[in-house]
Amino acid sequence: MAKTQLGARVDEDIADLAKKRAADLGLSVGDYLARLVQDDASGLRARAVEAAGRFLAEHQAIFDEAEEGAEGAGQGQAAGGARAA
């Protein structure tokens, strides 16, 4: 397939991030961007976001419990290290 050159202006931190992610995946920046566009156009990204949302909705109580436990542990230590039994 013939390649077409595109030009885009992005913030320097976005460009650096794109270069780093491409390198992490062993891809050129162009191939990395092409993959992102293909994933977006195929709906893969949307399906992944929906799946993450469903996972969080199904397990939110567990996350809430863990967060409350972590907050409670931090408060017990702040009060002289004594914990309620």
Distance bins in CASP14 RR format, pairs under 12 A and 6 or more apart:
PFRMAT RR
TARGET T0000
AUTHOR 0000-0000-0000
RMODE 2
METHOD distances of the structure
MODEL  1
1 34 0 0 0 0 0 1 0 0 0 0 0
3 28 0 0 0 0 0 1 0 0 0 0 0
3 30 0 0 0 0 1 0 0 0 0 0 0
3 31 0 0 0 0 0 1 0 0 0 0 0
3 34 0 0 0 0 1 0 0 0 0 0 0
4 30 0 0 0 0 0 1 0 0 0 0 0
4 34 0 0 0 0 0 1 0 0 0 0 0
5 30 0 0 0 0 1 0 0 0 0 0 0
5 33 0 0 0 0 0 1 0 0 0 0 0
6 29 0 0 0 0 0 1 0 0 0 0 0
6 30 0 0 0 0 1 0 0 0 0 0 0
6 33 0 0 0 0 1 0 0 0 0 0 0
6 34 0 0 0 0 1 0 0 0 0 0 0
6 37 0 0 0 0 0 1 0 0 0 0 0
7 15 0 0 0 0 0 1 0 0 0 0 0
7 29 0 0 0 0 0 1 0 0 0 0 0
7 30 0 0 0 0 0 1 0 0 0 0 0
7 33 0 0 0 0 0 1 0 0 0 0 0
8 14 0 0 0 0 1 0 0 0 0 0 0
8 15 0 0 0 0 1 0 0 0 0 0 0
8 18 0 0 0 0 0 1 0 0 0 0 0
8 29 0 0 0 0 0 1 0 0 0 0 0
8 30 0 0 0 0 0 1 0 0 0 0 0
8 33 0 0 0 0 1 0 0 0 0 0 0
8 37 0 0 0 0 0 1 0 0 0 0 0
9 15 0 0 0 0 1 0 0 0 0 0 0
10 16 0 0 0 0 1 0 0 0 0 0 0
10 17 0 0 0 0 1 0 0 0 0 0 0
10 18 1 0 0 1 0 0 0 0 0 0 0
10 19 0 0 0 0 0 1 0 0 0 0 0
10 29 0 0 0 0 0 1 0 0 0 0 0
10 33 0 0 0 0 0 1 0 0 0 0 0
11 17 0 0 0 0 1 0 0 0 0 0 0
11 18 0 0 0 0 0 1 0 0 0 0 0
12 18 0 0 0 0 0 1 0 0 0 0 0
12 19 0 0 0 0 0 1 0 0 0 0 0
13 19 0 0 0 0 0 1 0 0 0 0 0
13 20 0 0 0 0 0 1 0 0 0 0 0
14 20 0 0 0 0 0 1 0 0 0 0 0
14 21 0 0 0 0 0 1 0 0 0 0 0
14 29 0 0 0 0 0 1 0 0 0 0 0
14 33 0 0 0 0 0 1 0 0 0 0 0
15 21 0 0 0 0 0 1 0 0 0 0 0
15 22 0 0 0 0 0 1 0 0 0 0 0
15 29 0 0 0 0 1 0 0 0 0 0 0
15 32 0 0 0 0 0 1 0 0 0 0 0
15 33 0 0 0 0 0 1 0 0 0 0 0
16 22 0 0 0 0 0 1 0 0 0 0 0
16 23 0 0 0 0 0 1 0 0 0 0 0
16 29 0 0 0 0 0 1 0 0 0 0 0
17 23 0 0 0 0 0 1 0 0 0 0 0
17 24 0 0 0 0 0 1 0 0 0 0 0
17 29 0 0 0 0 0 1 0 0 0 0 0
17 32 0 0 0 0 0 1 0 0 0 0 0
17 33 0 0 0 0 0 1 0 0 0 0 0
17 36 0 0 0 0 0 1 0 0 0 0 0
18 24 0 0 0 0 0 1 0 0 0 0 0
18 25 0 0 0 0 0 1 0 0 0 0 0
18 27 0 0 0 0 0 1 0 0 0 0 0
18 28 0 0 0 0 0 1 0 0 0 0 0
18 29 1 0 1 0 0 0 0 0 0 0 0
18 30 0 0 0 0 1 0 0 0 0 0 0
18 31 0 0 0 0 0 1 0 0 0 0 0
18 32 1 0 0 1 0 0 0 0 0 0 0
18 33 1 0 0 1 0 0 0 0 0 0 0
18 34 0 0 0 0 0 1 0 0 0 0 0
18 35 0 0 0 0 0 1 0 0 0 0 0
18 36 0 0 0 0 1 0 0 0 0 0 0
19 25 0 0 0 0 0 1 0 0 0 0 0
19 26 0 0 0 0 0 1 0 0 0 0 0
19 27 0 0 0 0 0 1 0 0 0 0 0
19 28 0 0 0 0 1 0 0 0 0 0 0
19 29 1 0 1 0 0 0 0 0 0 0 0
19 30 0 0 0 0 0 1 0 0 0 0 0
19 32 0 0 0 0 1 0 0 0 0 0 0
19 33 0 0 0 0 0 1 0 0 0 0 0
20 26 0 0 0 0 0 1 0 0 0 0 0
20 27 0 0 0 0 0 1 0 0 0 0 0
20 29 0 0 0 0 0 1 0 0 0 0 0
20 32 0 0 0 0 0 1 0 0 0 0 0
21 27 0 0 0 0 1 0 0 0 0 0 0
21 28 0 0 0 0 0 1 0 0 0 0 0
21 29 0 0 0 0 1 0 0 0 0 0 0
21 30 0 0 0 0 0 1 0 0 0 0 0
21 31 0 0 0 0 0 1 0 0 0 0 0
21 32 1 0 0 1 0 0 0 0 0 0 0
21 33 0 0 0 0 0 1 0 0 0 0 0
21 35 0 0 0 0 0 1 0 0 0 0 0
21 36 0 0 0 0 1 0 0 0 0 0 0
22 28 1 0 0 1 0 0 0 0 0 0 0
22 29 1 0 1 0 0 0 0 0 0 0 0
22 30 1 0 0 1 0 0 0 0 0 0 0
22 31 1 0 0 1 0 0 0 0 0 0 0
22 32 1 1 0 0 0 0 0 0 0 0 0
22 33 0 0 0 0 1 0 0 0 0 0 0
22 34 0 0 0 0 0 1 0 0 0 0 0
22 35 0 0 0 0 1 0 0 0 0 0 0
22 36 0 0 0 0 1 0 0 0 0 0 0
23 29 0 0 0 0 1 0 0 0 0 0 0
23 31 0 0 0 0 0 1 0 0 0 0 0
23 32 0 0 0 0 1 0 0 0 0 0 0
24 32 0 0 0 0 1 0 0 0 0 0 0
25 31 0 0 0 0 1 0 0 0 0 0 0
25 32 1 0 0 1 0 0 0 0 0 0 0
25 33 0 0 0 0 0 1 0 0 0 0 0
25 34 0 0 0 0 0 1 0 0 0 0 0
25 35 0 0 0 0 1 0 0 0 0 0 0
25 36 0 0 0 0 0 1 0 0 0 0 0
26 32 0 0 0 0 1 0 0 0 0 0 0
26 35 0 0 0 0 0 1 0 0 0 0 0
27 33 0 0 0 0 1 0 0 0 0 0 0
27 34 0 0 0 0 1 0 0 0 0 0 0
27 35 1 0 0 1 0 0 0 0 0 0 0
27 36 0 0 0 0 0 1 0 0 0 0 0
28 34 0 0 0 0 1 0 0 0 0 0 0
28 35 0 0 0 0 0 1 0 0 0 0 0
29 35 0 0 0 0 0 1 0 0 0 0 0
29 36 0 0 0 0 0 1 0 0 0 0 0
30 36 0 0 0 0 1 0 0 0 0 0 0
30 37 0 0 0 0 1 0 0 0 0 0 0
30 38 0 0 0 0 0 1 0 0 0 0 0
31 37 0 0 0 0 0 1 0 0 0 0 0
31 38 0 0 0 0 0 1 0 0 0 0 0
32 38 0 0 0 0 0 1 0 0 0 0 0
32 39 0 0 0 0 0 1 0 0 0 0 0
33 39 0 0 0 0 0 1 0 0 0 0 0
33 40 0 0 0 0 0 1 0 0 0 0 0
34 40 0 0 0 0 0 1 0 0 0 0 0
34 41 0 0 0 0 0 1 0 0 0 0 0
35 41 0 0 0 0 0 1 0 0 0 0 0
35 42 0 0 0 0 0 1 0 0 0 0 0
35 44 0 0 0 0 1 0 0 0 0 0 0
35 45 0 0 0 0 0 1 0 0 0 0 0
36 42 0 0 0 0 0 1 0 0 0 0 0
36 43 0 0 0 0 0 1 0 0 0 0 0
36 44 0 0 0 0 1 0 0 0 0 0 0
36 45 0 0 0 0 1 0 0 0 0 0 0
37 43 0 0 0 0 0 1 0 0 0 0 0
37 44 0 0 0 0 0 1 0 0 0 0 0
37 45 0 0 0 0 0 1 0 0 0 0 0
38 44 0 0 0 0 1 0 0 0 0 0 0
38 45 0 0 0 0 0 1 0 0 0 0 0
39 45 1 0 1 0 0 0 0 0 0 0 0
39 46 0 0 0 0 1 0 0 0 0 0 0
39 47 0 0 0 0 1 0 0 0 0 0 0
39 48 0 0 0 0 1 0 0 0 0 0 0
39 49 0 0 0 0 0 1 0 0 0 0 0
40 46 0 0 0 0 1 0 0 0 0 0 0
40 47 0 0 0 0 0 1 0 0 0 0 0
40 48 0 0 0 0 0 1 0 0 0 0 0
40 49 0 0 0 0 0 1 0 0 0 0 0
42 48 0 0 0 0 0 1 0 0 0 0 0
43 49 0 0 0 0 1 0 0 0 0 0 0
43 50 0 0 0 0 1 0 0 0 0 0 0
43 51 0 0 0 0 0 1 0 0 0 0 0
44 50 0 0 0 0 0 1 0 0 0 0 0
44 51 0 0 0 0 0 1 0 0 0 0 0
45 51 0 0 0 0 0 1 0 0 0 0 0
45 52 0 0 0 0 0 1 0 0 0 0 0
46 52 0 0 0 0 0 1 0 0 0 0 0
46 53 0 0 0 0 0 1 0 0 0 0 0
47 53 0 0 0 0 0 1 0 0 0 0 0
47 54 0 0 0 0 0 1 0 0 0 0 0
48 54 0 0 0 0 0 1 0 0 0 0 0
48 55 0 0 0 0 0 1 0 0 0 0 0
49 55 0 0 0 0 0 1 0 0 0 0 0
49 56 0 0 0 0 0 1 0 0 0 0 0
50 56 0 0 0 0 0 1 0 0 0 0 0
50 57 0 0 0 0 0 1 0 0 0 0 0
51 57 0 0 0 0 0 1 0 0 0 0 0
51 58 0 0 0 0 0 1 0 0 0 0 0
52 58 0 0 0 0 0 1 0 0 0 0 0
52 59 0 0 0 0 0 1 0 0 0 0 0
53 59 0 0 0 0 1 0 0 0 0 0 0
53 60 0 0 0 0 1 0 0 0 0 0 0
54 60 0 0 0 0 0 1 0 0 0 0 0
55 62 0 0 0 0 0 1 0 0 0 0 0
55 63 0 0 0 0 0 1 0 0 0 0 0
56 62 0 0 0 0 0 1 0 0 0 0 0
56 63 1 0 0 1 0 0 0 0 0 0 0
56 64 0 0 0 0 0 1 0 0 0 0 0
57 63 0 0 0 0 0 1 0 0 0 0 0
59 65 0 0 0 0 0 1 0 0 0 0 0
59 66 0 0 0 0 0 1 0 0 0 0 0
60 66 0 0 0 0 0 1 0 0 0 0 0
60 67 0 0 0 0 0 1 0 0 0 0 0
61 67 0 0 0 0 0 1 0 0 0 0 0
61 68 0 0 0 0 0 1 0 0 0 0 0
62 68 0 0 0 0 0 1 0 0 0 0 0
62 69 0 0 0 0 0 1 0 0 0 0 0
63 69 0 0 0 0 0 1 0 0 0 0 0
63 70 0 0 0 0 0 1 0 0 0 0 0
64 70 0 0 0 0 0 1 0 0 0 0 0
64 71 0 0 0 0 0 1 0 0 0 0 0
65 71 0 0 0 0 0 1 0 0 0 0 0
65 72 0 0 0 0 0 1 0 0 0 0 0
66 72 0 0 0 0 0 1 0 0 0 0 0
66 73 0 0 0 0 0 1 0 0 0 0 0
67 73 0 0 0 0 0 1 0 0 0 0 0
67 74 0 0 0 0 0 1 0 0 0 0 0
68 74 0 0 0 0 0 1 0 0 0 0 0
68 75 0 0 0 0 0 1 0 0 0 0 0
69 75 0 0 0 0 1 0 0 0 0 0 0
69 76 0 0 0 0 0 1 0 0 0 0 0
69 83 0 0 0 0 0 1 0 0 0 0 0
70 76 0 0 0 0 0 1 0 0 0 0 0
70 77 0 0 0 0 0 1 0 0 0 0 0
71 77 0 0 0 0 0 1 0 0 0 0 0
71 78 0 0 0 0 0 1 0 0 0 0 0
72 78 0 0 0 0 1 0 0 0 0 0 0
72 79 0 0 0 0 0 1 0 0 0 0 0
72 81 0 0 0 0 0 1 0 0 0 0 0
72 83 0 0 0 0 1 0 0 0 0 0 0
72 84 0 0 0 0 1 0 0 0 0 0 0
73 79 0 0 0 0 0 1 0 0 0 0 0
73 81 0 0 0 0 0 1 0 0 0 0 0
73 83 1 0 0 1 0 0 0 0 0 0 0
73 84 0 0 0 0 0 1 0 0 0 0 0
74 80 0 0 0 0 0 1 0 0 0 0 0
74 81 0 0 0 0 1 0 0 0 0 0 0
74 82 0 0 0 0 0 1 0 0 0 0 0
74 83 0 0 0 0 1 0 0 0 0 0 0
75 81 0 0 0 0 1 0 0 0 0 0 0
75 82 0 0 0 0 0 1 0 0 0 0 0
75 83 0 0 0 0 1 0 0 0 0 0 0
75 84 0 0 0 0 1 0 0 0 0 0 0
76 82 1 0 0 1 0 0 0 0 0 0 0
76 83 1 0 1 0 0 0 0 0 0 0 0
76 84 1 0 0 1 0 0 0 0 0 0 0
76 85 0 0 0 0 0 1 0 0 0 0 0
77 83 1 0 0 1 0 0 0 0 0 0 0
77 84 0 0 0 0 0 1 0 0 0 0 0
END
